[in-house]
Amino acid sequence: MKLEQLGSLLVRKGAITPGALSLGLAVQACSCERQRLGRILRQYELLREVELTAALAEQSGWPVFEGNVCVDHQAAHRLGLDFLRGHAVLPQVDAQGAVFILTDPYDTRATDYVVSVFGADARFFIGDTEIVTRVMEDFLKERLDGHAREGSRAPVQDAADALLNEAVALGATDIHIEPSENTVDVRFRLDGVLRFQRSFPLQDHARVVNVFFNRAEISAGDALRLHDARFDHVYGSRKMDIRLSHLPSVHGSSLVLRLLDKTRSAVPLESLGYAPQHCGVIERAVQSPHGIVLLTGPTGCGKTTSLYAMLNHVKHMGTKVVAVEDPVEIKLPLVTQVPVDIRKGHDFHHLTRAFLRHDPDIILIGEIRDEKTASEAVRAAITGHKVFSTLHTNDAVSAILRLRDLGVDNSYIASTLKCVVSQRLVRKLCLHCRVEEFVTAAALPEIERVFVSGPGQIIHRADPRGCPRCFDGYAGRTVVAETLFIDDDIRFMIEQGLVNEISLKIKEKPGAVTMRADARRLVSEGIIAPQEAARVVG
């Protein structure tokens, strides 16, 4: 029986359109490494992972693995970590014999090697790539913990690699290397909070700094100057873009390494954690044919992630999307992304103006920082384009005041602005070790009291001892937000310059959710602790 080709199978099952198949085959034909069609379609976000897994199972005859993955450590040791990581193979604990989960049933090198080690009785299943990758990273992280902490005894180059690998495995966004009078302290930013990781002797500091300087192509003799540079780092299948910031402190070079995952894809809008009311407002705004949608909040509040999610929600093969970013954090399919380069004159406002001659439907501006960029954003919206961008303000209404400060007239703000989303990121309680207790509002500190409904409530707190699945009782983050949709009433108030009255108007609207009310909802649902709500929202 002739094997049905994957593309035809996917079209037959309605997982992709014929146009998407044509694009995937064209990209595959031009690929130097002959990429798999399924991976190309996933890269261009034309196919869902669950649909690809099901199609591969039907095509190959392999069953799809269902249930919880539990890695067989003994089998993993026999195959070797490099093999598992290189071929995305997970040995599964099974009382009936050797079971292995793969993401590619046609990786014959992997299957042949497994059979050579475990015999012909080895059984193979297809697994969801996202699940296999996550389990693999958790498994490698466990293996890494026993070795990375010995970095000070290893050669300096190995110690630097171990530090980067540990940060990637733990999901850190930044590494802080801070010299003091006697030691050098290393802290990781995990879930938005700096956590002490380790110290190493001060006499090793210069050599560690020189390793990172060399990778970033900075002269070792330039330790007394400010530096902003970058270099690449590979950990398993993940390619990291490391942004280095250097300050010459009184005790020596202070480094901050920001970790950007070049293999990371945009998060679906529905997965960000917005309240249902917010989702409805955002959906309505991003579907508008033209106008400006703004994300606001402080640095590190997830504005770019949300911006990418909104963009992914509306872009498709029939739209032309252009973006100017500083830096380009995630490479998006079907989007022309241009990084800011001041030396070449490629700043936000010059590139936004150039975009208008590039026949776009949607324009993404990483940040509106100055009057010229604000003017170009408004100009783009007036000429019928959809514009997504960010501002640094503390709440949604303040975005209107900020645009006025940047020289945009009230009438232009009213006619072009469609929606403002202001947000923060809050740490979620670990569901496996959170502590439940009944408290009265009066027993709480005043700053936490506003997040408890009524005179008393069952709340959940973090267990500072944590568990194997979390850090100090917290695991992951979610968004707390407020939205401002510019309807006719709000538009009239902006035109009249009545910005201070808008906050009162919003509270009168049925179904309106302020940021504080959104945090109160998360507390009542046991997702976050009152202390976390108070820390982030205040």
N, C-alpha and C positions, 0 to 999 in steps of 0.2 A: 504494500500500500504506500502510495507516494505521500511524503510528509507535507502537510499544508504550510506554506510560508507564513511567518509570524505576522507580516503586514496584512496579508489577506485575511488571516484569522481575526485580527483586531478589528478590521473594517467590518467583517461579517458579524462580529459580536456587538458592533456599535460602540466600541471603546474609543475609536478615533474616526475622523472623517477621511475621505479619499485625498483631500487637500493636505491634511496633516501627514498622510503616508507619503505623498509626493515630496513634501519638504524633507521628511526623514530620510528617504532614499537618496535625495540629492545631496544631503549633508554626508551621508554614509559614503557615497561615491567619491566625494572630495576628501574624505578623511584619510590621512596618511597611515593611521594605525588600524584602519578598517574596524571602526567602532560597531558594537552591536546596535541593531536598529532600536530595540527596546530602550536601551540606555540613552540613545539620541532623543527619542520621543519624550522620555522622562526629563532630560536636560532642558528641552524646549517647553516643558510643562504642558505637553499636548496629550499626556496619558497619565492616569493615576497608577500608583505603585500596586494597589490591590488588583487592578485590571491586568497589569503586566504579569504579575505572579500567576493569576488564574490562567492567562493565555499560554504562558510557558508550561504550566502543568498539563494543560490539554494537549499541547503540541508534543511534549516530550514523553508523556505518560507517567511522569513522576507525581506522587501525591504531594499536596500542599501540607506543610507542617502546621498543625493547629494546637493551641495550648501554650503553656508557659515553657520557655526555654531554660533548661538547667544544664550548664556546661559540664561535661565529663572531664575533670581535671587530669585524670590519668591518661585518657586518650589524647588530650591536648598536648600533654608532655611528650608522648610518643611521636606525635606528628611535628612538633616544634612550633613555637610562637610565630616565627617568620613565615612559615608555610600557611598557618591559619590566617594571619593578617594579609598576606599577599593574595590569597585565593578566596577570602571571605568564607571560610569553612568553620562550622560550629559542631563539635562533637556533642551529642546529646546523651544525657544519662538515660539508659533504657535497660530494663531487666531482661529483655528478650535478645540483647546482643548489641552489636556496634551500629549506631544510628548517626547519620551526619546530615546537617542542614546546609544547603548551598543556595546561592542566589542565581547561579548560572548553571543549568543542567548540561551545557555543552562545553564546560571547562574540563576537557578530557585529561589534562595534566593533573588536575586535582583529583578526579575520580580514580585515575590509574594509580596515583601514589597512595591514596587511601586503601585501595584494594591490595596493593603490594604489601602494605603494613598490616592490615586487618583481615585480609582474605576476601574471597568472593561472597561471603555471607554479609558483608557490609551493606546496609540499607541506606538509600539516599532520599531526602525530601527537599522540596523547594520551599524556601523561606522568604518572607517579605524583606526586601533589602534594608528598609529603615529599621526594622526590628533587629535583624541580624547585626547591622552596624552598631546599634545601641548596645546590644548585649556584648558584642565583641569589645567595644570600648570599655565597658564596665569590667569585663574579665581582664583586659590588659592593664587597666588601672589597678586592680588588685595585685597583679603580678609586679607592677611598677613600684608600688608602695614599699616593697621590701628592699628595692635596690636604689631608688632615687635619693633616699635619705643618707646614703653612703657617699654622696657626691663629693664631699670635702676631702675624702681619702683617695678619690680617683683623680686621674689627670684633669687639668683645668678644662680642657676641651670637652671631655666626657661629662664633667660636672655641669658645664653650661648646657650641653644637650639634655642631660637628665632634668635640669631645672625647667627647660622649655617643654620637654615631654610630659613632665608631671603636671605642669600648668594646663596643657592641652587636655590631658586625660581627666583632670578634675573639673574642666569647664571654666577655668579662670579667664577673665577678660583682660587683666593687667597683672604684670609682675613688677613689684617695687623692690629695688635693691638699694638699701639705705645704709651708708656707713655711719657709725657712731664713734665714740672715743676709743672703744676697745674691740668692738666686733662689727660685723656687717649683718644687718637684719634683712630677711627676705619675707615679704608679705604678698599674698595673692588676693586679688579682688574677686570674690566669689558671691554670686547673687547680689552684687552691688555693694558688698561690705568687705572692707579690708580685713584679712585674717592672717595672723602671724603663722609663717610656715617653718622657718628655721633660721639659725644664725651660722656664720662661718667666720674663721679667724680673719682679722684685719689684714694680716700679711698676705692673704690670698686675693684681696680685693682688686689690686691693680691688674693682676693677671686675668681675673674674670672679666673686668671691664675691657681689657685689651682684646679678649676673644670677641666680645660683642662689637667693639669698635671695628675690628678687622672685617667682620661680616657685613657691617653697615658701610664699609669703605671710608672710615674716619681715621685720620692719622693718629697714632698712639700719642704723639706729642701735643695733641689738641685738647688735652683734658681740662684746660682752664677756660674753655669757651663753651657757649651754648650750642647744642646740636639738636636737630630734628632730622632723622634719617630712617631708612627702612632696609629690611632684608627678608629673604624667604627661609622658611623652615618646613621640613617634611616630617610628619609623624604618622607612620602607617600609610593609610590611604588619604590622609588629610594634609592639604597644602596650606600652610599658614603664612600670612603676610604680617610680619612683625614690624611695628612702628616704634622706633627708639627715640626717647626724649632724654637729654642729658643736661644736668645742672651741676656746676662746680660748687659743692657745699664746703663748709669749713672743715669737714672731716674727709673730703675727697669726692669723687664722682658719684652723684646720685642718679640712678637710672630708673626709668619707667618704660617697660616694654608692653605695648598694647598688642593683643593677639586678635587678628582678624582671620577668620576661616574662609579661605578662597573657594572651598568646596561646598560651603553652606548655601542652601537654597532659601528662597523667600518663604516665610510662614504664611499659610492660608489665613485670610482675614477672620474666618470663623474660629480659628484656633488661638487667637490672641487673648481671649478672656473678657472682651467687652460685655457689659450688661446688655440684655435684649433691647432696652430702649435706645442705647447708644448704637447698637448694630443697625437699627431701623433708620436712625438719622444719618449715619455714615453711608449706608446703602443708597439712600435717597440722594445724598449730596454727590457721591462719586459717579452716579449715573446721569447727572446733569450734562447736557451737551457742551457746555462751556462754563467758565468761571474758575474761581480760586478756592481750593480746599487747603486749609492750613493745619499743621500739627504743631502744638506748642508745649513747652515744658523745659526743665533744666537739662543740662548735659547728662547723658546716660539714662534718660527716662524712656528709651525705646522709640523715639520719634522716627528714626530711619527705618526700623523694622516695620512699624505700622505703615509708614509711607510706601514701602515696597509691597506690603500686603494689599493696600488699597489699589496700587498701580496694577498688581497682578490680577486683581479682581475684575478690572475693566478692560485690560489690554487683550487683544486677540490678533489673529493673523490679518485681519482687515484694518488694523490701526497702525499708524506710524507713531512711535514713541521715542522721544529723545530726552536725555537726562544729563545734567551737569552736577557733579558731586565732588566733595573734598573730604575724604578720598572716596573712590568707588569701593564700597564695602562688600557688595555681593554682585556678581555678574549675572545679569538677568537676560534670559533668552528673548529675542524679538524686541530688544531695546538697544538703541544706540547710546552708549554711555561715554561721556567725555569727562576726564578728570580736570580739576582746576590746576593750572600751571601758570603762576604769576610771571615767571621769567619769560614765557612766550606770549604774555598778554591774554592768556586764557583765564579770565576771572568770571565770576558769576554773571555779571551784567553783559559783558561782551559776548559770551557764549549764548546767553538767552536771546540776545538780539540776532545773533547768527542763526539760531534755531528757527526763527520765523521765516527764513529763506529756504528752510530744509523741508518744507511741506509737512509739518507735524500735525497730528491730531491731539496728542497729549504731550505736555512738557513737564518734566520733573526738575525742580530747582532745589538742590540740597539744602540751602538755607538762604533766606533773605536777610542780608547783613547791613545793607547800606541803601541810600536813597536811589542810586542808579538801578540797582537790582529790583527794588520795589517798583520803580517806574516801568521797567521792562516786563515784570510779571503782570502788572495791570494792563499794559499795552497788549500783551499776548492774550489775556482774557477778553479784552474789549474786541479784539479781532477774531473772536470765535474759537479760541483754543481752551482746552481744559488744562489747568495748571495745578500741580501739587507741590507744596513746599513746607518749610518749617520756620518757626520763629522762637526766640528765647523769651517767653513771658511766663508768668506764674499761673495765670488762669485764662480762660477762653476770651472773656470780655477785654482783657488787657491787650489782646492781639489787635483790636481796633485802634486803641490808643497808640500802640507801637507803629502801626501803619501811618497814622497821622503824624507821629514824630519823624517818620521817614519821608515826609513831604507829600503823601498821597491825600488828595482832596476827599472830603466826606462823600461827595456825590459819586466819585469813582469807587470808593470802598463799598458803598451801598449797592452799586450796580454790578460789581465783579465778585465780591466775596460771597461764597455759597455756604461755607461751613467752617467752624473752628473746633478742633478736638484738642483739649488740654489733658495731659495724662502724667502719671507717675508709675514707677514699677515698685511693687511691694513683694516681700518675701512670703512665700506660702509655707504654712505649717506642714511638717512631715506627717502624713496620714498614719504612719506606722508607730509613731511614738508621742504624738501630741497629747497633752494633759487636759482633761475636761473638768470643769468646776463651775459651780453656781455662785455668782457674785451679785451683790447689790450695787447699784450705781454709786451710792454714797461711799462704798469701800474702795472705789477706784480713785487714782489720782485725777485731778480735774481735767488734765489734758487728754486722758483716756475716756472720761465719762461720756463725752459726746458720741462715742461710737457704740454705746450700749443702749438698746431700745427699752424704754420703760424703767421701772424701779429696780428690776432684777432680770438676769438673763444667764443662761448657761453659755459660758465662753470656753474657748480653747486657748491654751498657752503652749509655748515651746518648751520641751524638756531640754535644758542646757546640756545634759549628758549626751543627747543625740542617740543615733543608732547607726548600724552599718549602711543605711540607705540615705543618710542626711548629714548636714553640718550643723551641729548645735541645735538640732530640733527643727531646722528649716530645710526645705527641698524645692528649689526652683522659684520662679517669680511669675506674677501675673500683673495685669494692668488695672489701675484704678483711674477713672476718667470722668470728664464732664464734656458735654457737647453743646455747641451753640449753632443752631440752624438759622440762617438768615431768611426769615419769612417776611411777609409784607409789613408787619408791625415793627419788627426789628430794623428792617430796611429804612422805614420812615424815620425812626429814632436816630439812626446813623446820619441820615441826610440833614436832620435838624441839629446835629451835634449833641444829642442827649445821651451820650455814652454812659454816664454814671447811673442813669435810670434803667439801663438795660438789665442789670443784675436783678433789680426788683421785678422787672417784667418777666424774666425767665422763671423766677420762683412761683409766679402766679399761673404759669402754664401747666396744664394737667400732664402728668407723666414725666415732668422734668426731673433730672437726677443730677445733683451737684456732686462734686468730687468727694465731699465729706459724706454725703448720703450713699455714694457708691461704696466707700470704704466701710460704712456701717453695715451694708448688705453683706460684704465679704466676711465681716466679723460674725454676724448672726449665722452665716452658713458654715462657720468653722474653718474657713479657708485661710484667714489670717488672724493674728492676735491683735488685741487692742493696742498693745505697746507698739507693734509694727505700724498700725494705722496712724498712731500719734507721731511716730518718728518721721513718717514720710509725708503725711497730709497736714498734721498739726491741728 
